[in-house]
């Protein structure tokens, strides 16, 4: 086992590396199978939307429109059906259920979830206004008086109004400007309201919805969909992490300082191979302490997993991660995951380039340890401010030396704001040209990038200019 300096906590000996994966199958059949699975799942989603529109049409949704009042009724019905269906798809996308995560990965699922947010909100607003306006026309009142009257006469409208307010809150806090002002914990807490908005909306849909109430086929469809989505969320987001963490007796084995602002947390347990974790993936980590049990954060593993241990290397970003720097050995841990497709399974080429910046090093270091490759097949590029205070730099050098990989530690401040490279004698050259000099086979390689969003985007642009196909560029940013 590695020994550590008692003052700094840094490794004094080589880290014990696992044997790398056997040769990776680069067969296009894997991609064909993946694409077919994605097409199947997406087809189910589109069919669900077509189904609810079809049930609306066959029930006279359009043929009954004769005036403003009936037109508002049609808008009320159709927007409710489609918005609810899309909202349930939204929840499933963000629920991090493993069968969806393996198909799309966290970033793509999150991006699709975000894109659905505004259309869902607009349809819910249209539904809400159409309902109240329609009743106001029928009763000869203004919209405000009618709404207050409906609150007194239709009990389920109260829960529907709460659902509406919660949905607006969730969408507003998802706007980019708002997200920048919220901590991860605050954003996470607010987004729990998304589940609440759905729960509050159920009663009035089942009991008073024209297209559902009293119609066995429609009720069977919607109840089945609600149960399916609900069970996925209940098991994969709540029960499964708790059950598995207790079963595997997960707890902190040791905490080792890697740099002035990062530590490695070693999570010990039994039979951890049953998690089927791959290098490059991440977990949602939660410490079971009075002050931190409700705080959860995504962290990539920083070493190839073993049957007894999973390691995370965590930087201090000034939020809850500062508390994790002082975690105590023996503390119980709940792990949710593993998640992500930032793995060798998405590899298509023999040559691989691994690019990291700062605390983006953990998944790159884990991939470097386990990746199937011959000497010379892999190039590691690690962008740091100070190589004497960079996490995992010694281990990356160790892996490169043992495996015969090329490694470049790029140290220093950026040469200009739009560049991801440090100042050097080649400052007159474009980033993509320097990249080609560091990794001559960049156009024929799979490239894995992990670092801050701006860094990842800058590197991706350099890769595209250097001729790397977009499908060979892999990145995962834990977007939220």
C-alpha positions in Angstrom: 0.0 0.0 0.0 1.2 3.6 -0.7 2.7 5.5 2.3 2.0 9.2 2.8 3.9 12.1 4.3 2.5 12.9 7.7 2.7 16.6 7.2 1.4 17.0 3.6 -0.5 13.7 3.2 1.0 13.3 -0.3 2.1 10.0 -1.7 5.7 9.0 -1.1 5.6 5.7 -3.0 4.0 4.6 -6.2 0.2 4.1 -6.3 -0.7 0.4 -6.7 -2.2 0.2 -10.2 -4.6 -2.4 -11.5 -4.1 -4.4 -14.6 -5.5 -2.6 -17.6 -8.6 -3.8 -19.5 -8.1 -6.4 -22.2 -8.2 -5.1 -25.8 -11.3 -3.0 -26.5 -13.7 -4.1 -29.2 -14.0 -1.2 -31.6 -16.7 -2.9 -33.7 -19.3 -0.6 -35.3 -21.9 -3.1 -34.1 -21.8 -1.6 -30.7 -22.9 1.8 -32.1 -25.6 0.2 -34.2 -27.0 -1.5 -31.2 -26.8 1.8 -29.2 -28.5 3.8 -31.9 -31.3 1.2 -32.2 -31.9 1.3 -28.4 -32.0 5.1 -28.5 -34.4 5.0 -31.4 -36.7 2.6 -29.5 -36.8 4.7 -26.4 -37.3 7.9 -28.3 -40.0 6.2 -30.4 -41.9 5.3 -27.2 -41.7 9.0 -26.1 -43.1 10.3 -29.4 -45.8 7.6 -29.4 -46.9 8.7 -26.0 -47.4 12.2 -27.2 -49.2 11.0 -30.4 -51.4 8.8 -28.2 -52.6 11.6 -26.0 -53.3 13.9 -29.0 -55.1 11.0 -30.7 -57.4 10.4 -27.7 -58.1 14.1 -27.6 -59.1 14.1 -31.3 -61.3 11.0 -31.3 -63.1 12.4 -28.3 -64.3 15.4 -30.4 -61.5 17.7 -29.3 -61.6 19.8 -32.6 -65.1 19.0 -34.0 -66.8 20.5 -30.9 -65.2 23.9 -31.4 -67.9 26.4 -32.3 -67.1 29.6 -30.4 -64.6 31.2 -28.1 -65.8 29.2 -25.1 -65.5 25.8 -26.8 -62.1 26.9 -28.3 -60.8 27.6 -24.8 -62.1 24.2 -23.7 -60.1 22.5 -26.5 -57.0 24.5 -25.6 -57.5 23.6 -22.0 -57.7 19.9 -22.7 -54.9 19.5 -25.3 -52.3 21.6 -23.4 -53.1 19.7 -20.2 -52.6 16.3 -21.9 -49.4 17.2 -23.8 -47.8 19.2 -21.0 -48.4 16.4 -18.5 -46.9 13.8 -20.8 -43.8 16.0 -21.5 -43.5 16.8 -17.8 -43.3 13.1 -16.9 -40.7 12.6 -19.7 -38.8 15.5 -18.2 -38.8 13.9 -14.7 -37.6 10.6 -16.1 -34.7 12.3 -18.0 -33.4 14.0 -14.9 -34.1 11.0 -12.5 -30.7 9.5 -13.5 -32.2 6.0 -14.0 -29.4 3.7 -15.1 -31.1 2.3 -18.2 -31.5 5.9 -19.6 -28.0 7.0 -18.4 -26.3 4.1 -20.3 -28.0 5.2 -23.5 -27.6 9.0 -23.4 -25.3 9.9 -20.5 -25.9 12.6 -17.9 -25.1 15.7 -20.1 -27.4 14.8 -23.0 -30.2 13.8 -20.7 -29.9 17.0 -18.8 -29.8 19.1 -21.9 -32.9 17.5 -23.3 -34.6 18.0 -19.9 -33.8 21.7 -20.0 -35.0 22.1 -23.6 -38.4 20.7 -22.5 -38.7 23.1 -19.5 -40.0 26.2 -21.3 -42.4 24.4 -23.7 -43.9 22.6 -20.7 -44.3 25.8 -18.7 -45.9 27.7 -21.7 -48.4 24.9 -22.2 -49.3 24.8 -18.5 -49.8 28.6 -18.5 -52.0 28.3 -21.5 -54.0 25.5 -19.8 -54.4 27.5 -16.6 -55.6 30.6 -18.4 -57.9 28.7 -20.8 -59.6 26.9 -17.8 -60.2 30.1 -15.8 -61.2 32.2 -18.9 -63.6 29.5 -20.1 -65.3 29.3 -16.7 -65.5 33.1 -16.5 -67.3 33.3 -19.9 -69.7 30.6 -18.8 -70.5 32.3 -15.5 -70.4 35.9 -16.8 -67.6 37.0 -14.4 -64.2 38.6 -14.8 -61.2 36.2 -14.7 -60.0 37.1 -11.2 -63.4 36.8 -9.6 -64.0 33.5 -11.4 -60.7 32.1 -10.2 -61.4 33.0 -6.6 -64.9 31.4 -6.9 -63.4 28.2 -8.4 -61.0 27.9 -5.5 -64.0 27.7 -3.2 -66.0 25.3 -5.3 -63.4 22.9 -6.7 -61.0 21.6 -4.0 -58.6 20.0 -6.5 -58.0 23.4 -8.0 -56.1 24.4 -4.9 -53.6 21.6 -5.4 -53.5 22.4 -9.1 -52.6 26.0 -8.3 -49.8 24.9 -6.0 -48.5 22.7 -8.8 -48.6 25.7 -11.2 -46.6 27.9 -8.7 -44.0 25.2 -8.1 -43.5 24.7 -11.8 -42.9 28.4 -12.3 -40.4 28.4 -9.5 -38.5 25.4 -10.9 -38.3 27.0 -14.4 -37.2 30.4 -13.1 -34.4 28.9 -11.1 -33.3 26.9 -14.1 -32.5 30.1 -16.1 -28.8 30.4 -16.6 -28.5 33.8 -14.7 -30.4 32.4 -11.7 -28.3 29.2 -11.6 -25.2 31.2 -11.3 -26.5 32.9 -8.2 -27.6 29.6 -6.6 -25.5 27.1 -4.8 -25.8 23.5 -5.9 -27.6 22.7 -2.6 -30.1 25.5 -3.1 -30.8 24.5 -6.7 -31.1 20.8 -5.7 -33.6 21.7 -3.0 -35.7 23.9 -5.3 -35.8 21.2 -7.9 -37.3 18.8 -5.5 -40.4 20.9 -6.0 -40.7 19.5 -9.5 -41.7 16.2 -8.0 -44.1 18.1 -5.7 -45.7 19.9 -8.7 -46.5 16.6 -10.4 -47.9 15.1 -7.2 -50.2 18.1 -6.6 -51.4 18.0 -10.2 -52.5 14.4 -10.1 -55.8 14.7 -8.1 -57.5 17.2 -10.4 -56.4 15.4 -13.6 -57.8 12.0 -12.5 -61.0 13.4 -10.9 -62.0 16.3 -13.1 -60.0 16.0 -16.3 -62.5 15.7 -19.2 -60.2 13.4 -21.2 -59.4 11.1 -18.2 -62.2 11.1 -15.6 -64.7 8.3 -16.1 -62.8 6.9 -19.1 -61.2 3.5 -18.2 -58.7 3.4 -21.2 -57.4 6.9 -20.5 -57.2 6.3 -16.8 -55.4 3.1 -17.3 -52.8 4.8 -19.5 -52.2 7.7 -17.2 -52.1 5.8 -14.0 -49.7 3.3 -15.6 -47.4 6.1 -16.8 -47.5 7.8 -13.4 -46.7 4.5 -11.6 -43.8 3.7 -14.1 -42.2 7.1 -13.6 -42.8 7.2 -9.9 -41.3 3.8 -9.3 -38.2 4.6 -11.3 -37.7 7.8 -9.3 -38.5 6.1 -5.9 -36.2 3.2 -6.5 -33.2 4.7 -8.3 -33.1 8.1 -6.6 -34.1 7.2 -3.1 -34.3 3.5 -2.1 -31.6 1.9 -4.2 -28.7 4.1 -3.1 -29.6 3.6 0.6 -30.1 -0.2 0.3 -26.9 -0.7 -1.7 -24.8 1.5 0.5 -26.0 -0.3 3.6 -25.6 -3.7 1.9 -22.0 -3.0 0.8 -21.1 -1.3 4.2 -19.8 1.9 2.5 -17.6 4.1 4.7 -14.6 6.4 4.4 -11.4 4.5 4.8 -9.0 7.4 4.6 -8.7 11.0 3.5 -5.4 12.0 1.8 -4.4 15.5 0.8 -3.3 15.7 -2.8 -2.7 19.4 -3.1 -3.3 22.6 -1.2 -7.0 22.6 -2.3 -7.8 18.9 -3.0 -8.1 15.6 -1.1 -8.7 12.0 -2.1 -11.5 10.3 -0.3 -11.2 6.5 -0.2 -14.6 4.8 0.2 -14.2 1.2 1.4 -16.8 -1.5 1.2 -17.4 -5.1 0.3 -18.1 -6.7 -3.1 -17.9 -3.3 -4.8 -17.5 -4.9 -8.2 -21.2 -5.5 -8.2 -21.6 -1.8 -8.9 -20.2 -2.4 -12.3 -18.3 0.8 -12.2 -16.1 1.9 -15.1 -13.3 4.4 -15.1 -14.5 7.8 -16.2 -17.9 7.4 -14.4 -19.1 9.4 -11.5 -21.2 8.9 -8.4 -23.5 11.2 -6.3 -21.7 11.1 -2.9 -23.4 11.8 0.3 -21.8 11.6 3.8 -24.2 10.3 6.5 -23.6 13.0 9.2 -26.0 15.4 10.9 -24.9 18.3 8.8 -24.2 16.7 5.5 -26.7 13.8 5.0 -28.9 16.1 2.8 -26.1 17.5 0.7 -25.2 15.5 -2.4 -22.5 16.2 -5.0 -21.4 14.5 -8.2 -17.7 13.3 -8.2 -15.8 11.2 -10.7 -13.8 8.3 -9.5 -10.1 9.1 -9.6 -8.7 5.6 -9.8 -9.8 2.4 -11.4 -12.3 0.8 -9.0 -11.5 -2.4 -7.1 -13.7 -4.9 -5.2 -12.8 -3.2 -1.9 -12.4 0.5 -2.7 -13.6 3.4 -4.7 -11.6 6.6 -4.7 -12.7 10.2 -5.3 -10.4 13.2 -5.6 -12.3 16.4 -4.6 -11.2 20.0 -5.0 -12.3 22.8 -2.6 -14.6 25.0 -4.7 -15.7 27.0 -1.7 -19.1 25.4 -1.2 -20.0 22.1 0.5 -16.8 20.7 -0.9 -14.8 22.5 1.8 -16.5 20.4 4.4 -15.5 17.2 2.5 -11.9 18.2 2.9 -12.1 17.3 6.6 -14.2 14.1 6.4 -13.5 11.6 9.1 -12.5 7.9 8.5 -15.3 5.6 9.5 -18.0 8.0 8.3 -20.9 6.2 6.6 -21.3 7.0 2.9 -24.2 6.8 0.5 -23.3 6.4 -3.2 -25.8 6.9 -6.0 -24.6 5.6 -9.3 -22.4 5.0 -11.2 -23.4 7.4 -13.9 -22.0 8.7 -17.2 -20.8 7.6 -20.6 -17.3 9.2 -20.3 -15.9 5.7 -20.6 -13.8 3.5 -22.8 -17.1 1.9 -24.0 -17.6 5.0 -26.3 -14.1 4.6 -27.8 -13.9 4.1 -31.6 -10.2 4.5 -32.4 -6.9 2.8 -31.4 -5.3 6.1 -30.5 -6.6 8.0 -27.5 -5.9 11.5 -26.2 -6.7 12.3 -22.5 -6.9 16.0 -21.7 -7.5 17.4 -18.2 -7.4 20.7 -16.4 -7.1 21.1 -12.7 -9.6 19.0 -10.7 -10.8 17.6 -14.1 -7.9 15.2 -13.6 -9.7 12.4 -11.6 -11.7 10.7 -14.5 -8.7 11.2 -16.9 -6.4 9.5 -14.4 -8.8 6.6 -13.9 -9.1 6.1 -17.6 -5.4 6.2 -18.1 -5.0 3.5 -15.5 -7.5 1.0 -17.0 -7.6 1.8 -20.7 -6.7 -1.0 -23.1 -3.7 0.3 -25.2 -0.3 -0.5 -26.5 2.8 1.7 -25.7 2.4 4.9 -27.8 -1.3 4.6 -28.3 -2.3 7.1 -25.6 -1.3 10.8 -25.0 -2.0 12.5 -21.7 -2.2 16.3 -21.6 -2.6 17.8 -18.2 -3.1 21.6 -17.9 -2.1 23.0 -14.5 -1.2 26.3 -12.9 1.5 24.8 -10.8 2.7 21.3 -11.3 4.2 21.2 -7.8 0.6 21.7 -6.4 -1.5 19.8 -9.0 -3.6 16.8 -7.8 -2.7 13.4 -9.2 0.2 14.6 -11.3 2.7 12.1 -9.8 0.2 9.2 -10.5 -0.3 10.3 -14.1 3.4 10.4 -14.6 3.7 6.9 -13.0 1.0 5.5 -15.3 2.5 7.1 -18.4 6.0 5.6 -17.5 4.6 2.2 -16.8 2.3 2.0 -19.8 4.5 3.7 -22.3 2.1 6.6 -22.8 3.1 10.1 -23.9 2.5 12.8 -21.2 2.6 16.6 -21.4 2.2 18.7 -18.2 1.4 22.2 -19.4 2.1 24.7 -16.6 1.4 28.3 -16.1 -1.2 31.0 -16.8 -3.1 31.2 -20.1 -1.4 33.0 -23.0 -4.6 34.9 -23.8 -8.2 34.8 -22.5 -9.5 32.6 -25.4 -6.7 30.1 -25.2 -6.5 27.0 -23.1 -2.7 26.7 -23.4 -0.1 28.3 -21.2 2.5 30.9 -22.4 5.4 29.4 -24.3 7.9 30.1 -27.0 5.2 29.1 -29.5 2.9 31.9 -28.7 2.6 32.9 -32.3 1.0 29.6 -33.2 -2.7 28.8 -33.0 -4.0 26.5 -30.3 -4.9 23.8 -32.8 -1.4 23.8 -34.3 0.2 23.4 -30.9 -2.2 20.6 -30.1 -1.1 18.9 -33.3 2.5 19.1 -32.2 1.7 17.6 -28.8 -0.5 14.8 -30.3 0.3 14.3 -34.0 -2.5 11.7 -34.4 -5.2 14.0 -33.0 -7.3 13.7 -36.1 -7.4 9.9 -35.9 -7.9 9.6 -32.1 -10.7 9.5 -29.6 -10.3 12.5 -27.3 -11.6 12.6 -23.7 -11.7 16.1 -22.1 -12.5 16.9 -18.5 -12.2 20.3 -16.9 -14.1 23.6 -16.4 -16.8 24.3 -19.0 -14.8 27.1 -20.7 -11.7 24.9 -20.9 -13.7 22.0 -22.4 -15.2 24.3 -25.0 -11.9 25.8 -25.9 -10.2 22.4 -26.3 -13.2 21.1 -28.4 -12.8 24.0 -30.7 -9.1 23.3 -31.1 -9.8 19.7 -31.8 -12.4 20.5 -34.5 -9.9 22.8 -36.2 -7.2 20.1 -36.0 -9.5 17.8 -37.9 -10.9 15.6 -35.1 -14.4 14.4 -35.9 -17.1 15.6 -33.4 -18.2 12.0 -32.7 -14.6 11.3 -31.4 -14.7 14.1 -28.9 -16.0 13.0 -25.5 -16.8 15.3 -22.6 -19.1 15.3 -19.6 -19.5 18.4 -17.4 -22.0 17.4 -14.7 -24.3 20.1 -16.0 -27.1 21.2 -13.6 
